[in-house]
Amino acid sequence: PKLSPQWSYRLGRIFLVLGVLSASASMYTWRGTQVAGGMGFHLVLAVVFAAAFFHKRDLVYVLVLSGVTSLAALVADGLHIEDVLAWLPMMLALCGAGLMLSAVTRRADTLAYGDPLTGAANRRGWDIVFQEAADRHASGDRAMSVLLVDLDNFKAVNDRFGHGGGDDVLKGAVHSWQALLRTGDILARLGGDEFALLLEGVDHAHAMEIGERLVTSVDVQTGVTCSVGVATLGPGADPDLLISAADNRLYAAKHAGRNVVRGIEVNAATTEARLLDVAPSADTTQLPL
């Protein structure tokens, strides 16, 4: 419980490697005995664990490591044809089962944590990744930025193009935004036409630049614009203030006439009272100490 999610994942990979190495080697060192059967069961458990809880590339590493280790044990014992014929279908079955379970798990994650219309994360997925990022921020000194994005006058879009046309606008906006993001950046649809973007390791100046790109990338042919509120969390600041700070800046962007970006830096001296007292029309700046 004291480890961050990132270090828990790394520790899990170490246990996977140790388990696969010992199980694969023992299966063939003790073949024909009850030990081999038990180690074979442990190997299957390791593959299932990797498929269910780890990235697909880690599962592939586990499968490759398992195959290489067990094959090396066969070679060291003389590479008898009957052993090879038993090893090959077992490895094929193991790979097939692992990859199938991994695909099912990824699909379930998409259904549980993804927005079916736009392909962005949903509110449940956002809450999870934000909390994990907040935990990582608390254990380090990396900057962390949140952008709240709201399409301007979206009701008028639905009235003009119908709800089907409004859905197309939402999907087009998300597609254009995702093309601007890094692999690890998280874009989520919080509801309706409101979106959130999580940027780890991004300082305030860079976050403001990304906000400007989001504004200019919206499809101008539909007449749709967006407003963006940016908040960056400095070292030692309370992550719980980040969402309210970004929401405050989004309100400031709407108040300034829409189709603009407003931002703020949240530092260790910031209090929630001071944050909410900032005038909505204030420009991007750091909060007063």
Buried (B, 14 or more C-beta within 10 A) or exposed (E): EEEBBEEEBEEBBEEBBEBBBBBBBBBBBBBEEEEBEBBBEBBBEBBBBBBBEBEBEBBBBBBEBBBEBBBEBBEEEEEEEEBEEBBEEBBEEBBEBBBEBBEEBEEEEBEEBBBEEBBBBBBEBBBBBBEBBBBBBEEEEBBBBBBBBBBBBBEEBBEEBEEEBBBBBBBBBBBBBBEBBEEEBBBBBBEEBBBBBBBBBBBBEBBBEBBEBBBEBBBEEBBBBBBBBBBBBBEEBBBEBBBBBBBBBBBBBBBBEBBBBBBBBBBEEBEEEEBEEBEBEBEBEBBEE
